[in-house]
């Protein structure tokens, strides 16, 4: 079921939307729906990313092993040169 929602837009914003929609070959309504859906997708992805980061940080703080940046960077650089170095060993975080 689709419901109607009213958006109060000032004239300048309405004109910008109309111009952008025309350039995109769509209606102002469709343009606004797409903009809302795109912004919502981005917000949901950012929230999911933040949740993963929080979970990983909590695991690390609780005693999880990690890779040191210096060793990891050297490994990545060697891989980029086509070498096959051994992977860096995980270790408890310093602190």
C-alpha positions, 0 to 999 in steps of 0.5 A: 500500500502506498501512502502520500507524504508531503514535503515542503520545499522552498522554490529554489530547491524545487527548481533545482530538482526540476532541472536535475530531473529534466537532465536525468530524463525523469519526473521530479517525483521519480527523481526525489524517490530515487534520491531518498532511496539512495540516501537511505541505502547509504545511511543503512550501509554506514550503520552496518559498517559502523556495527561491524567496526564496533564488533571487531573493536570489542573483540580486539579489546577483549583479547583478540589477536591482531596484525601489526601495521609494519609487518602487514604493510611489508607483506602487502608491499612484497605481494604487490611486487609479485613476491610470496612472503609468509603471512604476518603472524597474529599477536595480542594487541600491545598495551 
